[in-house]
Amino acid sequence: MKVKLVLVQVKDAEVFFEILRQPEFNRSSFNFKSIQNVIDWIESIDIDLQKVYSIIFNNKVVGMCSIIINKNKKIIGELGFFIDSKYWN
């Protein structure tokens, strides 16, 4: 088993959309209505403020991880992630 992080790519949008449609994510802050919404979000990422990675497990996209940096706030960093519920143990 091998896990790695790679910079998010538009080609991962469909996988993210399918994962976030699972009932376990109905309270997620992501509220994408379509794959195009995910693509638009990916294309709007400001790489100077946010690093977004696809989580790869055994060569398959199984989730996403993001790191947000905001030096103007007291808490300057935030880490968020989601993983396909099929891979929860």
N, CA, C and O atoms as a MOPAC input file, in Angstrom:
PM7 MOZYME 1SCF
protein

 N      0.83100 1    -1.18200 1     0.00000 1
 C      0.00000 1     0.00000 1     0.00000 1
 C      0.87300 1     1.24100 1     0.00000 1
 O      1.79400 1     1.37200 1     0.80600 1
 N      0.56800 1     2.15100 1    -0.91700 1
 C      1.35000 1     3.36900 1    -1.01800 1
 C      0.40300 1     4.56600 1    -1.08200 1
 O     -0.54500 1     4.58300 1    -1.86700 1
 N      0.67700 1     5.56600 1    -0.23900 1
 C     -0.10800 1     6.80100 1    -0.22200 1
 C      0.82400 1     7.94300 1    -0.59000 1
 O      1.95600 1     8.01900 1    -0.11400 1
 N      0.32300 1     8.84000 1    -1.45300 1
 C      1.10700 1    10.03200 1    -1.78300 1
 C      0.16400 1    11.19400 1    -2.04900 1
 O     -1.02500 1    11.01000 1    -2.30800 1
 N      0.72100 1    12.38200 1    -1.97900 1
 C     -0.00800 1    13.60800 1    -2.30500 1
 C      0.57600 1    14.17600 1    -3.58000 1
 O      1.79400 1    14.26900 1    -3.73000 1
 N     -0.30900 1    14.56000 1    -4.50900 1
 C      0.12400 1    15.22400 1    -5.73500 1
 C     -0.75400 1    16.45300 1    -5.92600 1
 O     -1.92100 1    16.45600 1    -5.53400 1
 N     -0.19600 1    17.48700 1    -6.52500 1
 C     -0.99300 1    18.69700 1    -6.75300 1
 C     -2.27800 1    18.35200 1    -7.49600 1
 O     -2.27900 1    17.56800 1    -8.44600 1
 N     -3.35600 1    18.94900 1    -7.04400 1
 C     -4.66700 1    18.66400 1    -7.62800 1
 C     -4.67600 1    19.03700 1    -9.11300 1
 O     -4.03700 1    20.00000 1    -9.53600 1
 N     -5.41300 1    18.25100 1    -9.88200 1
 C     -5.53900 1    18.49400 1   -11.31700 1
 C     -7.01400 1    18.45800 1   -11.70000 1
 O     -7.82200 1    17.80500 1   -11.04000 1
 N     -7.34900 1    19.15600 1   -12.75600 1
 C     -8.73900 1    19.19600 1   -13.22000 1
 C     -9.27100 1    17.78700 1   -13.47900 1
 O    -10.45600 1    17.52500 1   -13.27300 1
 N     -8.41200 1    16.89100 1   -13.92400 1
 C     -8.86200 1    15.52300 1   -14.22500 1
 C     -9.37600 1    14.78900 1   -12.98300 1
 O    -10.03400 1    13.75600 1   -13.11100 1
 N     -9.08400 1    15.31000 1   -11.77400 1
 C     -9.56100 1    14.69200 1   -10.53700 1
 C    -10.95900 1    15.16000 1   -10.14400 1
 O    -11.53200 1    14.64300 1    -9.18500 1
 N    -11.50800 1    16.11400 1   -10.85800 1
 C    -12.78900 1    16.72900 1   -10.49000 1
 C    -13.92300 1    15.71800 1   -10.39200 1
 O    -14.71300 1    15.77200 1    -9.45000 1
 N    -14.01700 1    14.80900 1   -11.33600 1
 C    -15.11300 1    13.82900 1   -11.31800 1
 C    -15.03300 1    12.94100 1   -10.08000 1
 O    -16.05700 1    12.64700 1    -9.46200 1
 N    -13.83100 1    12.51400 1    -9.71500 1
 C    -13.66300 1    11.68000 1    -8.52000 1
 C    -14.07000 1    12.45500 1    -7.27100 1
 O    -14.78700 1    11.92700 1    -6.42200 1
 N    -13.61600 1    13.70800 1    -7.15200 1
 C    -13.99300 1    14.52800 1    -5.99800 1
 C    -15.50800 1    14.68600 1    -5.91700 1
 O    -16.09300 1    14.56000 1    -4.84100 1
 N    -16.13300 1    14.95800 1    -7.04300 1
 C    -17.58300 1    15.14200 1    -7.06800 1
 C    -18.29400 1    13.88400 1    -6.57400 1
 O    -19.21800 1    13.96900 1    -5.76600 1
 N    -17.86700 1    12.72300 1    -7.05500 1
 C    -18.50000 1    11.46000 1    -6.64500 1
 C    -18.29400 1    11.18500 1    -5.15900 1
 O    -19.21700 1    10.73700 1    -4.47900 1
 N    -17.10000 1    11.44900 1    -4.65400 1
 C    -16.84500 1    11.24000 1    -3.22800 1
 C    -17.73900 1    12.15200 1    -2.39700 1
 O    -18.36500 1    11.69900 1    -1.43900 1
 N    -17.80300 1    13.42200 1    -2.75200 1
 C    -18.55600 1    14.39000 1    -1.96000 1
 C    -20.06100 1    14.21500 1    -2.07000 1
 O    -20.80300 1    14.83100 1    -1.30500 1
 N    -20.52700 1    13.40200 1    -2.98900 1
 C    -21.96200 1    13.08800 1    -3.09200 1
 C    -22.36300 1    11.97500 1    -2.12400 1
 O    -23.55300 1    11.72700 1    -1.93200 1
 N    -21.38800 1    11.30600 1    -1.51600 1
 C    -21.68600 1    10.23900 1    -0.56000 1
 C    -22.38500 1    10.83800 1     0.66400 1
 O    -22.05600 1    11.95000 1     1.07800 1
 N    -23.35200 1    10.10800 1     1.25000 1
 C    -24.10200 1    10.64000 1     2.40200 1
 C    -23.21300 1    11.07500 1     3.56800 1
 O    -23.58100 1    11.97500 1     4.32300 1
 N    -22.06900 1    10.45600 1     3.71500 1
 C    -21.16400 1    10.79900 1     4.81200 1
 C    -20.64800 1    12.23200 1     4.71100 1
 O    -20.15900 1    12.78100 1     5.69800 1
 N    -20.75100 1    12.84000 1     3.54000 1
 C    -20.22600 1    14.19100 1     3.33400 1
 C    -21.33000 1    15.24100 1     3.18500 1
 O    -21.06300 1    16.34900 1     2.72100 1
 N    -22.54900 1    14.91200 1     3.56700 1
 C    -23.63000 1    15.87300 1     3.35800 1
 C    -23.51400 1    17.11800 1     4.23100 1
 O    -24.23600 1    18.08800 1     4.00300 1
 N    -22.63200 1    17.11800 1     5.21600 1
 C    -22.39800 1    18.31400 1     6.03900 1
 C    -21.09700 1    19.01700 1     5.67000 1
 O    -20.65600 1    19.93300 1     6.36500 1
 N    -20.49400 1    18.58600 1     4.58400 1
 C    -19.23400 1    19.18100 1     4.13800 1
 C    -19.43900 1    20.63400 1     3.73800 1
 O    -20.52300 1    21.02700 1     3.30700 1
 N    -18.39000 1    21.42000 1     3.88600 1
 C    -18.47000 1    22.81800 1     3.43600 1
 C    -18.45700 1    22.91100 1     1.91500 1
 O    -18.80000 1    23.95000 1     1.35000 1
 N    -18.06200 1    21.82500 1     1.25300 1
 C    -18.13800 1    21.79000 1    -0.21100 1
 C    -19.57500 1    21.46800 1    -0.59500 1
 O    -20.16600 1    20.51500 1    -0.08600 1
 N    -20.12300 1    22.26000 1    -1.48400 1
 C    -21.51000 1    22.05800 1    -1.90200 1
 C    -21.58800 1    22.13600 1    -3.42600 1
 O    -22.34500 1    22.93200 1    -3.98200 1
 N    -20.79900 1    21.30200 1    -4.08200 1
 C    -20.75300 1    21.31900 1    -5.53200 1
 C    -22.01700 1    20.70000 1    -6.11600 1
 O    -22.45200 1    19.62900 1    -5.69400 1
 N    -22.59600 1    21.38800 1    -7.08600 1
 C    -23.80900 1    20.89000 1    -7.74600 1
 C    -23.49700 1    20.12400 1    -9.01800 1
 O    -24.35600 1    19.42300 1    -9.55300 1
 N    -22.26400 1    20.25600 1    -9.50600 1
 C    -21.89300 1    19.58600 1   -10.75000 1
 C    -20.37100 1    19.40900 1   -10.80300 1
 O    -19.62800 1    20.02100 1   -10.03600 1
 N    -19.94300 1    18.56900 1   -11.71400 1
 C    -18.51200 1    18.38900 1   -11.93500 1
 C    -17.89800 1    19.71000 1   -12.40000 1
 O    -16.76700 1    20.03500 1   -12.03900 1
 N    -18.64300 1    20.46300 1   -13.19700 1
 C    -18.13000 1    21.76000 1   -13.65600 1
 C    -17.87100 1    22.69500 1   -12.48400 1
 O    -16.91400 1    23.46800 1   -12.51500 1
 N    -18.72000 1    22.63900 1   -11.43300 1
 C    -18.46300 1    23.44900 1   -10.23300 1
 C    -17.12600 1    23.07800 1    -9.59500 1
 O    -16.40000 1    23.95300 1    -9.12300 1
 N    -16.79800 1    21.78700 1    -9.57900 1
 C    -15.52300 1    21.33800 1    -9.01600 1
 C    -14.37500 1    21.84500 1    -9.88600 1
 O    -13.36600 1    22.32700 1    -9.37200 1
 N    -14.53100 1    21.73500 1   -11.19200 1
 C    -13.49900 1    22.22800 1   -12.11200 1
 C    -13.28500 1    23.72400 1   -11.90400 1
 O    -12.14600 1    24.18600 1   -11.83300 1
 N    -14.36400 1    24.47200 1   -11.80800 1
 C    -14.25400 1    25.91700 1   -11.59400 1
 C    -13.50400 1    26.21500 1   -10.29700 1
 O    -12.66300 1    27.11300 1   -10.25200 1
 N    -13.81300 1    25.45900 1    -9.24500 1
 C    -13.13200 1    25.65200 1    -7.96500 1
 C    -11.63300 1    25.34800 1    -8.09600 1
 O    -10.79700 1    26.11900 1    -7.62400 1
 N    -11.30200 1    24.23300 1    -8.73200 1
 C     -9.89200 1    23.86900 1    -8.91700 1
 C     -9.15900 1    24.96800 1    -9.68500 1
 O     -8.04600 1    25.35100 1    -9.32400 1
 N     -9.78700 1    25.46700 1   -10.73800 1
 C     -9.14600 1    26.50000 1   -11.55600 1
 C     -9.02600 1    27.84000 1   -10.82900 1
 O     -8.23200 1    28.69100 1   -11.23200 1
 N     -9.80000 1    28.03500 1    -9.76800 1
 C     -9.76500 1    29.30600 1    -9.04200 1
 C     -8.79800 1    29.29700 1    -7.85500 1
 O     -8.64800 1    30.31500 1    -7.18000 1
 N     -8.15000 1    28.18100 1    -7.59300 1
 C     -7.25000 1    28.07100 1    -6.44600 1
 C     -6.09100 1    29.05200 1    -6.60900 1
 O     -5.41700 1    29.07200 1    -7.63800 1
 N     -5.87300 1    29.85900 1    -5.57800 1
 C     -4.74600 1    30.79500 1    -5.54500 1
 C     -3.56900 1    30.05600 1    -4.91400 1
 O     -3.52700 1    29.87700 1    -3.69600 1
 N     -2.62400 1    29.63400 1    -5.72900 1
 C     -1.53700 1    28.79200 1    -5.23200 1
 C     -0.58700 1    29.52500 1    -4.28800 1
 O      0.24000 1    28.89500 1    -3.62900 1
 N     -0.70000 1    30.84200 1    -4.21900 1
 C      0.11200 1    31.58200 1    -3.25500 1
 C     -0.47800 1    31.49400 1    -1.84500 1
 O      0.23800 1    31.67200 1    -0.86000 1
 N     -1.77500 1    31.22100 1    -1.75000 1
 C     -2.45000 1    31.17300 1    -0.45200 1
 C     -2.91200 1    29.78200 1    -0.05500 1
 O     -3.15500 1    29.51900 1     1.12300 1
 N     -3.03500 1    28.89900 1    -1.02100 1
 C     -3.61800 1    27.59200 1    -0.74500 1
 C     -2.90100 1    26.52600 1    -1.55700 1
 O     -2.66700 1    26.69300 1    -2.75400 1
 N     -2.56000 1    25.44400 1    -0.90200 1
 C     -1.98500 1    24.28200 1    -1.58100 1
 C     -3.02800 1    23.17300 1    -1.51000 1
 O     -3.51100 1    22.83500 1    -0.42900 1
 N     -3.37200 1    22.61500 1    -2.65300 1
 C     -4.40400 1    21.58300 1    -2.70800 1
 C     -3.81700 1    20.35400 1    -3.38600 1
 O     -3.24100 1    20.43300 1    -4.47100 1
 N     -3.97600 1    19.23000 1    -2.72500 1
 C     -3.39300 1    17.98200 1    -3.19500 1
 C     -4.44600 1    16.89500 1    -3.32700 1
 O     -5.37500 1    16.80900 1    -2.52500 1
 N     -4.28800 1    16.07400 1    -4.34300 1
 C     -5.07000 1    14.84700 1    -4.43800 1
 C     -4.37700 1    13.80700 1    -3.58100 1
 O     -3.15000 1    13.70800 1    -3.58100 1
 N     -5.16600 1    13.03200 1    -2.85100 1
 C     -4.61900 1    11.93100 1    -2.06500 1
 C     -4.69500 1    10.68900 1    -2.94700 1
 O     -5.77200 1    10.28600 1    -3.38700 1
 N     -3.54500 1    10.09800 1    -3.19200 1
 C     -3.44600 1     8.93500 1    -4.06900 1
 C     -3.12700 1     7.71400 1    -3.21300 1
 O     -2.17700 1     7.72700 1    -2.43000 1
 N     -3.91700 1     6.67200 1    -3.36600 1
 C     -3.69800 1     5.41000 1    -2.65500 1
 C     -3.64800 1     4.30500 1    -3.69100 1
 O     -4.60900 1     4.09100 1    -4.43000 1
 N     -2.52500 1     3.60500 1    -3.74400 1
 C     -2.34300 1     2.54400 1    -4.74500 1
 C     -2.69100 1     3.03700 1    -6.14900 1
 O     -3.40100 1     2.36300 1    -6.89500 1
 N     -2.18600 1     4.21400 1    -6.49900 1
 C     -2.35200 1     4.82300 1    -7.83400 1
 C     -3.77900 1     5.23500 1    -8.16300 1
 O     -4.11400 1     5.40400 1    -9.33500 1
 N     -4.63000 1     5.40100 1    -7.14500 1
 C     -6.01100 1     5.82100 1    -7.36600 1
 C     -6.31500 1     7.04000 1    -6.49500 1
 O     -5.94300 1     7.07800 1    -5.32200 1
 N     -6.99500 1     8.04100 1    -7.07500 1
 C     -7.40500 1     9.21800 1    -6.30100 1
 C     -8.50600 1     8.78800 1    -5.33000 1
 O     -9.54900 1     8.27500 1    -5.73700 1
 N     -8.24900 1     9.01200 1    -4.02600 1
 C     -9.21900 1     8.61200 1    -3.00600 1
 C     -9.64300 1     9.78500 1    -2.12100 1
 O    -10.44500 1     9.61000 1    -1.20300 1
 N     -9.10900 1    10.98000 1    -2.39100 1
 C     -9.48300 1    12.12200 1    -1.57000 1
 C     -8.68700 1    13.35500 1    -1.92500 1
 O     -7.97000 1    13.39900 1    -2.92500 1
 N     -8.83600 1    14.36600 1    -1.06700 1
 C     -8.18500 1    15.64300 1    -1.30200 1
 C     -7.74200 1    16.22100 1     0.02900 1
 O     -8.38200 1    16.00000 1     1.05700 1
 N     -6.64400 1    16.95900 1     0.00400 1
 C     -6.09700 1    17.62200 1     1.18300 1
 C     -5.75000 1    19.05700 1     0.78200 1
 O     -5.18200 1    19.28900 1    -0.28500 1
 N     -6.09300 1    20.01400 1     1.64100 1
 C     -5.72200 1    21.39300 1     1.33500 1
 C     -5.08600 1    22.04900 1     2.55200 1
 O     -5.43800 1    21.76300 1     3.69700 1
 N     -4.15700 1    22.92000 1     2.27600 1
 C     -3.47500 1    23.69800 1     3.30000 1
 C     -3.65900 1    25.15900 1     2.92700 1
 O     -3.26700 1    25.58900 1     1.84200 1
 N     -4.26200 1    25.92100 1     3.83900 1
 C     -4.52100 1    27.33900 1     3.59600 1
 C     -3.63600 1    28.14400 1     4.54000 1
 O     -3.57900 1    27.87600 1     5.74000 1
 N     -2.95900 1    29.12000 1     3.98700 1
 C     -2.09000 1    29.99900 1     4.77200 1
 C     -2.65100 1    31.42000 1     4.70200 1
 O     -2.89700 1    31.94700 1     3.61700 1
 N     -2.85000 1    32.03000 1     5.86800 1
 C     -3.30800 1    33.41700 1     5.93400 1
 C     -2.52200 1    34.12400 1     7.02800 1
 O     -2.87400 1    34.04100 1     8.20500 1
 N     -1.47600 1    34.80800 1     6.64500 1
 C     -0.58200 1    35.45300 1     7.60900 1
 C     -1.22200 1    36.65900 1     8.28600 1
 O     -0.65300 1    37.20200 1     9.23300 1
 N     -2.39500 1    37.09000 1     7.81900 1
 C     -3.05500 1    38.25400 1     8.40100 1
 C     -3.98900 1    37.89600 1     9.54900 1
 O     -4.59500 1    38.78600 1    10.14700 1
 N     -4.11800 1    36.61500 1     9.86700 1
 C     -5.00200 1    36.18300 1    10.95200 1
 C     -4.17700 1    35.60500 1    12.09200 1
 O     -3.02800 1    35.20400 1    11.90900 1
 N     -4.78800 1    35.57200 1    13.27200 1
 C     -4.10600 1    35.02100 1    14.43900 1
 C     -3.74100 1    33.54900 1    14.20200 1
 O     -2.62900 1    33.12000 1    14.50800 1
 N     -4.67400 1    32.80200 1    13.66300 1
 C     -4.40500 1    31.41100 1    13.29600 1
 C     -4.07900 1    31.43600 1    11.80700 1
 O     -4.96400 1    31.65200 1    10.97900 1
 N     -2.82300 1    31.21700 1    11.46800 1
 C     -2.40400 1    31.44200 1    10.08600 1
 C     -2.52700 1    30.23400 1     9.18000 1
 O     -2.36800 1    30.36400 1     7.96600 1
 N     -2.80200 1    29.07200 1     9.72600 1
 C     -2.86700 1    27.89100 1     8.87600 1
 C     -4.10600 1    27.07200 1     9.13900 1
 O     -4.63700 1    27.05100 1    10.24900 1
 N     -4.55300 1    26.40800 1     8.11100 1
 C     -5.70500 1    25.52600 1     8.21700 1
 C     -5.46500 1    24.32800 1     7.31000 1
 O     -5.03600 1    24.47700 1     6.16600 1
 N     -5.74300 1    23.15100 1     7.82900 1
 C     -5.58900 1    21.91700 1     7.06400 1
 C     -6.94700 1    21.25000 1     6.98200 1
 O     -7.63500 1    21.09500 1     7.99100 1
 N     -7.32800 1    20.86200 1     5.79000 1
 C     -8.58200 1    20.15100 1     5.60100 1
 C     -8.37800 1    18.98500 1     4.65900 1
 O     -7.48200 1    19.00000 1     3.81600 1
 N     -9.21600 1    17.97500 1     4.81000 1
 C     -9.09100 1    16.83200 1     3.91300 1
 C    -10.39500 1    16.05300 1     3.88000 1
 O    -11.22400 1    16.16700 1     4.78300 1
 N    -10.56400 1    15.26600 1     2.83900 1
 C    -11.61800 1    14.25200 1     2.81000 1
 C    -11.07200 1    13.02900 1     2.08800 1
 O    -10.23700 1    13.12300 1     1.18900 1
 N    -11.57700 1    11.88100 1     2.51700 1
 C    -11.18000 1    10.59200 1     1.94200 1
 C    -12.44200 1     9.80000 1     1.65300 1
 O    -13.34900 1     9.74700 1     2.48400 1
 N    -12.50400 1     9.19500 1     0.50200 1
 C    -13.62300 1     8.35400 1     0.09200 1
 C    -13.98200 1     7.39800 1     1.22300 1
 O    -13.10500 1     6.72200 1     1.76100 1
 N    -15.25700 1     7.33300 1     1.58900 1
 C    -15.68600 1     6.49900 1     2.72800 1
 C    -15.38200 1     5.01000 1     2.50900 1
 O    -15.34900 1     4.24700 1     3.47500 1
 N    -15.16200 1     4.58800 1     1.26700 1
 C    -14.80400 1     3.18100 1     1.01200 1
 C    -13.44700 1     2.84600 1     1.60300 1
 O    -13.12200 1     1.67100 1     1.77600 1
 N    -12.64000 1     3.87100 1     1.92000 1
 C    -11.29400 1     3.65500 1     2.44000 1
 C    -11.17500 1     3.95300 1     3.93000 1
 O    -10.07100 1     3.96800 1     4.47500 1
 N    -12.31600 1     4.19200 1     4.59800 1
 C    -12.28600 1     4.39800 1     6.03600 1
 C    -12.12300 1     3.05300 1     6.72600 1
 O    -12.67600 1     2.04900 1     6.27900 1
 N    -11.37900 1     3.03500 1     7.79400 1
 C    -11.22800 1     1.79700 1     8.58700 1
 C    -11.62300 1     2.06400 1    10.01300 1
 O    -11.57100 1     1.16100 1    10.84800 1

